[in-house]
Amino acid sequence: MGNKSFRAISALIGTVIGAGIFGIPYVIAQIGFFPGIFYLLILGGLVLILNLIYGEIILRTPGDRQLTGYGKIYLGKWGKTLAALAIFVSAYGALLAYLIKTGEFLNLIFSGQTAVFFSLLFFIFSSLVLFFGLRIVSFFQSALVIFLLGLIFLFAIFSVDKINPVNFSTVNLDFFFLPYGVILFALFGASVIPEMEEILRNEPEKLKKAISIGSLIPLFVYVLFAAVVVGVCGLKTSDDAVSGLAYFLPSWIVSLGAVLGVLTMSSSYLILGYVLKEVWFRDFGISKLTSFLLAIFPPLVLFLLGARSFISVLGITGAVMGGLEGVLIILMYWRAKQIGKREPAYSLKLPKILLTALILVFILGLLSPIYGN
């Protein structure tokens, strides 16, 4: 695997594995381990298809754009407006969630200061990294992903002897809709696919494989992480996965989980921040400096105004990201097949009934908070 392919795959993995990984064990514990894993695998397969669809849209379209730009080309002004709404609500919400929970995890590791202090410190550091653009962001992504995967396996190894098989036997379908939004939030990473295409600009034939690998590795990691946490904690699984482990595992393993949290959210924060900067610059024609400021400051303002409920932020952003973005990408794909101006490096052959079913699934995702509560 070449360096560029590894960077592209790392960008997708680093974007996908973020705050959502810490919500997955909780919702799976509520519905039951095996129904929850089935849920995860089905939605994982659907999101893989969606990511490949978006990749083909990008390859069919000359020029560099984000979702809003493709929305305008293939769906008109209303498409651009809805795409902008989807991106801004979901990305800013995700950045806010990362800002909240990274500070809490850093406080768990170091203590001595407040979680708010560590959130602000994280904001300063990540902003400096983002200021220098894609090259340094993708470098940090590659390094973070290596540490991230290593820590997850280390975490699993030292926790496996505490797993109680009884914790896998619970089933409660009263919580059937509860996992939907959280899992979709955890799986979505389509916003970074334009950056993957940019990294592989001179090797477009490698994009399909990079998207596939980058989509499947997080799915495998989620299954492993959920199996360990639910196996140890059962119905006592906390909503952030890590703090609940304190009742069952030594403190150093809990701290390791917090380190894992900091790495995953730092990785996602960096790439999503870069995507937002590019949306403002590419699709709205705003200067690079102003685009940078518009990317980093709205989540900070919301945080300072008191928006610090991690689960509430995940719920809203997951519904928008999984619903609106998914529907728009499929509608764009239909149009790109008809009027796209460039021959793509790969072309999917998907039946209309599957695409229609996908639209219904993502509309359900948009409505899931209503049924999941």
C-alpha positions in Angstrom: 0.0 0.0 0.0 1.4 3.3 -1.0 1.9 6.3 1.2 -0.9 8.3 -0.4 -3.4 5.4 -0.1 -2.5 5.0 3.6 -3.0 8.7 4.1 -6.4 8.6 2.4 -7.5 5.5 4.4 -6.2 7.1 7.6 -8.3 10.3 6.9 -11.5 8.3 6.6 -10.8 6.1 9.6 -9.8 9.1 11.7 -13.0 10.9 10.7 -15.3 8.0 11.3 -13.8 6.8 14.7 -14.7 9.7 16.9 -17.2 10.5 19.6 -19.6 7.9 18.3 -17.4 4.9 19.4 -18.1 5.8 23.0 -21.9 5.8 22.5 -22.1 2.5 20.7 -21.5 0.2 23.7 -24.2 1.9 25.7 -26.9 1.6 23.1 -25.9 -2.0 22.2 -26.1 -2.9 25.9 -29.6 -1.5 26.1 -31.0 -3.4 23.1 -28.9 -6.5 23.7 -25.4 -7.5 22.4 -26.4 -9.7 19.5 -29.3 -7.6 18.2 -27.0 -4.5 18.6 -24.2 -6.0 16.6 -26.6 -7.0 13.9 -27.8 -3.4 13.8 -24.3 -2.2 13.6 -23.3 -4.5 10.7 -26.4 -3.7 8.6 -26.0 0.0 9.0 -22.2 -0.4 8.4 -22.9 -2.1 5.0 -25.4 0.7 4.0 -22.9 3.4 4.9 -20.2 1.7 2.9 -22.4 1.8 -0.1 -23.2 5.5 0.5 -19.5 6.3 0.8 -18.7 4.6 -2.5 -21.6 6.4 -4.1 -20.2 9.7 -3.0 -16.8 8.8 -4.3 -18.3 8.1 -7.7 -20.0 11.5 -7.7 -16.7 13.2 -6.9 -14.9 11.3 -9.7 -17.7 12.3 -12.2 -17.4 16.0 -11.4 -14.5 18.2 -12.5 -13.0 20.6 -9.9 -12.7 20.6 -6.1 -15.9 20.9 -4.1 -17.6 19.8 -0.9 -21.1 18.5 -0.5 -22.6 22.0 -1.0 -20.9 22.4 -4.3 -22.1 19.0 -5.6 -25.6 19.8 -4.3 -25.7 23.0 -6.4 -24.5 21.2 -9.6 -26.8 18.2 -9.4 -29.8 19.5 -7.4 -29.8 23.2 -7.9 -30.1 26.0 -5.3 -32.3 23.9 -3.0 -29.7 21.1 -3.0 -26.9 23.5 -2.1 -29.0 25.0 0.7 -30.0 21.6 2.2 -26.4 20.3 1.8 -25.1 23.4 3.6 -27.6 22.9 6.4 -26.6 19.2 6.7 -22.9 20.0 6.8 -23.0 22.9 9.1 -25.4 21.3 11.7 -23.6 18.0 11.6 -20.0 19.1 11.5 -20.4 22.0 14.0 -22.3 19.6 16.3 -19.6 17.0 16.0 -16.9 19.5 16.7 -18.8 20.7 19.7 -19.2 17.1 20.9 -15.4 16.5 20.5 -14.7 19.7 22.4 -16.9 18.7 25.3 -15.7 15.1 25.7 -12.0 15.7 25.0 -11.9 18.1 27.9 -13.6 15.6 30.1 -11.2 12.8 29.1 -8.2 15.0 29.6 -9.4 15.9 33.0 -9.8 12.2 33.8 -6.2 11.6 32.8 -4.5 14.6 34.4 -6.9 16.1 36.9 -5.7 19.2 38.7 -7.8 21.5 36.4 -11.4 21.6 35.2 -12.7 19.9 32.1 -13.5 23.3 30.7 -9.8 24.3 31.0 -8.7 21.2 29.1 -11.4 21.8 26.4 -10.0 25.2 25.8 -6.4 23.9 25.8 -7.4 21.3 23.2 -9.1 24.0 21.1 -5.9 26.1 21.0 -3.7 23.2 20.0 -6.1 21.8 17.3 -6.6 25.3 15.9 -2.9 25.7 15.4 -2.7 22.4 13.6 -5.7 23.2 11.3 -4.1 26.5 10.4 -1.4 24.8 8.4 -3.7 22.9 6.1 -4.2 19.4 4.6 -0.6 18.2 4.6 0.0 18.6 8.3 -3.6 17.4 9.1 -3.2 14.2 7.1 0.2 13.7 8.8 -1.4 13.9 12.2 -4.2 11.7 10.9 -1.8 8.9 9.9 0.1 9.1 13.2 -3.1 9.2 15.3 -4.7 6.3 13.5 -1.7 4.0 14.2 -1.8 4.9 17.9 -5.6 4.7 18.0 -5.8 1.1 16.6 -2.9 0.0 18.8 -4.5 1.4 21.9 -7.9 -0.3 21.1 -6.3 -3.7 20.8 -4.2 -3.1 24.0 -7.4 -2.0 25.8 -9.1 -5.2 24.6 -6.3 -7.5 25.7 -6.1 -6.2 29.2 -9.9 -6.2 29.6 -10.8 -9.6 28.1 -10.4 -11.6 31.4 -13.0 -9.4 33.0 -15.7 -10.2 30.4 -18.8 -12.0 31.8 -20.6 -14.1 29.1 -23.9 -13.5 30.9 -23.7 -9.8 29.7 -24.1 -11.0 26.1 -27.5 -12.7 26.8 -29.7 -9.7 27.4 -32.3 -8.7 24.8 -34.7 -5.8 25.1 -36.4 -4.8 21.8 -38.2 -2.0 23.6 -35.1 0.0 22.7 -35.2 -1.0 19.0 -34.8 2.6 17.8 -32.3 3.8 20.4 -29.1 2.6 18.6 -30.1 4.1 15.2 -28.9 7.7 15.5 -25.9 6.9 17.6 -24.7 4.1 15.2 -25.2 6.3 12.2 -23.3 9.1 13.8 -20.5 6.7 14.6 -20.3 5.3 11.1 -20.6 8.5 9.0 -17.4 9.9 7.4 -18.6 11.0 3.9 -17.5 14.6 4.5 -13.9 13.6 4.2 -14.1 11.7 0.9 -13.4 14.8 -1.2 -10.1 15.1 0.7 -9.4 11.4 0.0 -9.9 12.1 -3.7 -7.5 15.1 -3.4 -4.9 12.9 -1.8 -5.3 10.3 -4.5 -5.7 12.9 -7.4 -3.0 11.2 -9.5 -4.2 7.7 -8.7 -8.0 7.8 -8.9 -8.3 4.1 -9.5 -7.3 3.6 -5.9 -10.1 5.6 -4.4 -12.7 2.8 -4.4 -10.4 0.4 -2.4 -9.4 3.2 0.0 -13.0 4.0 0.7 -13.8 0.4 1.2 -10.9 -0.3 3.6 -11.5 3.0 5.4 -15.2 2.2 5.9 -14.7 -1.5 7.1 -11.9 -1.0 9.6 -14.0 1.3 11.9 -16.8 -1.3 11.7 -14.5 -4.0 12.9 -13.1 -1.8 15.6 -16.6 -0.9 16.8 -17.6 -4.6 17.1 -14.4 -5.3 19.1 -14.8 -2.3 21.4 -18.5 -3.0 22.0 -17.8 -6.6 22.8 -15.2 -5.7 25.4 -17.1 -2.9 27.1 -20.5 -4.7 27.1 -18.9 -7.9 28.1 -17.3 -6.3 31.1 -20.1 -3.8 32.2 -23.3 -5.3 30.8 -26.3 -3.1 31.7 -24.0 -0.9 33.8 -22.3 0.3 30.6 -22.0 4.1 30.9 -23.1 6.5 28.1 -19.4 7.3 27.4 -18.2 3.7 27.7 -15.1 4.6 29.7 -16.3 5.9 33.1 -18.5 2.9 33.7 -15.4 0.6 33.5 -14.1 2.2 36.7 -16.4 -0.2 38.7 -14.8 -3.3 37.1 -11.2 -2.5 35.9 -8.0 -1.0 37.4 -7.7 2.7 37.2 -4.8 2.6 34.7 -7.0 0.7 32.2 -9.7 3.4 32.6 -7.1 6.0 32.0 -6.0 4.1 28.9 -9.6 4.3 27.7 -9.5 8.1 28.3 -6.3 8.4 26.3 -8.1 6.4 23.5 -10.9 9.0 23.7 -8.6 11.9 23.4 -6.8 10.4 20.3 -10.0 9.4 18.5 -11.7 12.8 19.0 -8.5 14.7 18.2 -8.3 12.8 14.9 -11.9 13.5 14.0 -11.8 17.1 15.2 -8.8 17.9 12.9 -10.2 16.5 9.7 -13.7 17.8 10.2 -12.3 21.2 11.0 -10.4 21.1 7.8 -13.5 20.0 5.8 -15.4 23.0 7.2 -12.6 25.4 6.3 -12.7 24.0 2.8 -16.5 24.3 2.5 -16.3 28.0 3.3 -13.4 28.6 1.0 -14.3 26.3 -2.0 -18.1 26.5 -2.1 -18.7 30.0 -0.7 -15.7 31.8 -2.0 -14.6 33.3 1.3 -11.0 34.1 2.0 -8.8 31.4 3.6 -8.3 33.2 6.8 -12.0 34.0 7.3 -12.8 30.4 6.3 -10.4 29.2 9.0 -12.1 31.4 11.6 -15.6 30.4 10.6 -14.6 26.7 10.9 -13.2 26.9 14.4 -15.1 29.5 16.4 -18.8 28.6 16.2 -18.4 25.4 18.3 -16.2 27.3 20.8 -18.9 30.0 21.1 -21.6 27.4 21.7 -19.4 25.7 24.3 -18.8 28.9 26.1 -22.5 29.7 26.1 -23.1 26.5 28.0 -23.8 23.8 25.3 -22.0 21.0 27.1 -24.4 18.0 27.0 -22.5 15.3 25.1 -25.4 12.9 24.5 -27.8 15.6 23.4 -25.3 17.0 20.9 -24.6 13.5 19.5 -28.4 12.8 19.1 -29.1 15.9 17.1 -26.0 15.8 14.9 -26.3 12.1 14.2 -29.9 12.4 13.0 -29.1 15.3 10.6 -25.8 13.6 9.4 -27.4 10.2 8.9 -30.6 11.5 7.4 -30.2 14.6 5.3 -26.7 14.0 4.0 -27.6 10.4 3.1 -30.7 11.3 1.1 -28.9 14.2 -0.7 -25.9 12.1 -1.7 -28.2 9.4 -3.3 -30.3 12.1 -5.2 -27.0 13.6 -6.4 -25.8 10.2 -7.5 -28.9 9.7 -9.7 -28.2 13.0 -11.4 -24.5 12.5 -11.7 -25.1 9.3 -13.6 -27.1 11.3 -16.1 -25.1 14.5 -16.5 -21.7 14.0 -14.9 -19.0 15.4 -17.2 -16.1 13.1 -16.4 -15.6 9.4 -16.8 -15.1 8.0 -13.3 -12.3 5.5 -12.3 -15.1 3.2 -11.0 -18.9 3.0 -11.7 -21.3 1.3 -9.3 -24.2 -0.7 -10.7 -26.9 -0.3 -8.0 -30.5 -1.2 -8.6 -33.1 1.6 -8.1 -34.9 -0.5 -5.5 -31.7 -0.5 -3.3 -31.2 3.2 -3.7 -34.9 3.8 -2.8 -34.5 1.6 0.2 -31.4 3.6 1.2 -33.3 6.8 1.0 -36.0 5.4 3.3 -33.4 4.2 5.8 -31.8 7.6 6.0 -35.1 9.4 6.3 -35.7 7.1 9.3 -32.4 8.2 10.6 -33.5 11.8 10.4 -36.6 10.9 12.5 -34.9 8.5 14.8 -34.5 10.8 17.8 -38.4 11.0 18.0 -38.7 7.2 18.3 -35.5 6.6 20.1 -36.4 8.5 23.2 
